[in-house]
Amino acid sequence: MLTCTYIVERIDGDYAMLKREDETEEKVEPKMVARALLPPEIREGTRLLYEYLQYTIVE
């Protein structure tokens, strides 16, 4: 099962652009995810853990 961490790069309406923390290349496009799939408390800069097809906030 895929487990990784993301940072909310920006919020654009009903979508959030997520950047994987372990991606070092600048050419990698951010992942667009519907905000309905994310915790409602997210803000730009929030760290998220993706595990078992769910996103949770990492303190």
N, C-alpha and C positions, 0 to 999 in steps of 0.2 A: 504494500500500500504506500502510496506517495505521501510523504510528510515534508513540508517545507514552510518557510516563513516569508511573508510578504510585508511590504510597507505601502500604505495608501499614499500614492503619489499625488493624486488629485481626484476630486469629486466633481462629476459633470452630470447634473440632473439626477436621473435614475440609475446612473452607472458610476462605478469607481474604477480608477486606473491603478492597478497593483503592480509593483515591481518586486521581483524575487530578490531576497537579500543575498543569495549566493551567486547571482549573475553579475559578473564583473564587466562584461562588454557593454559599451554605451549604445551599440547598434540594436540591442535587444528591445523590441517593442514592449511596452507595458501590457499587462493582461486586463482586458475589460470585463468586469463582473457586475451583474445586476445588483443593486443595493439591497434588493429583497432577499438575496442570499447571504448578506453580511449582517453582523450585529448592528442594531440601530444606533449605537453610541459612537460609531467610527467618525473620525475626523482626519484631515490630511496629516500624515505623519504617524498615524496609528500603526502599530505592528500587529500582524495577524498570523496565527498558526493555521495552516490548512492540513487537516488530518481526518480521515474517514469521511471524506466528502463534505466536511463542515469547516467553517471559518470561526475561530475564536480569538478574542483579543489577548495579546501577550503583554503583560505588565513590564 
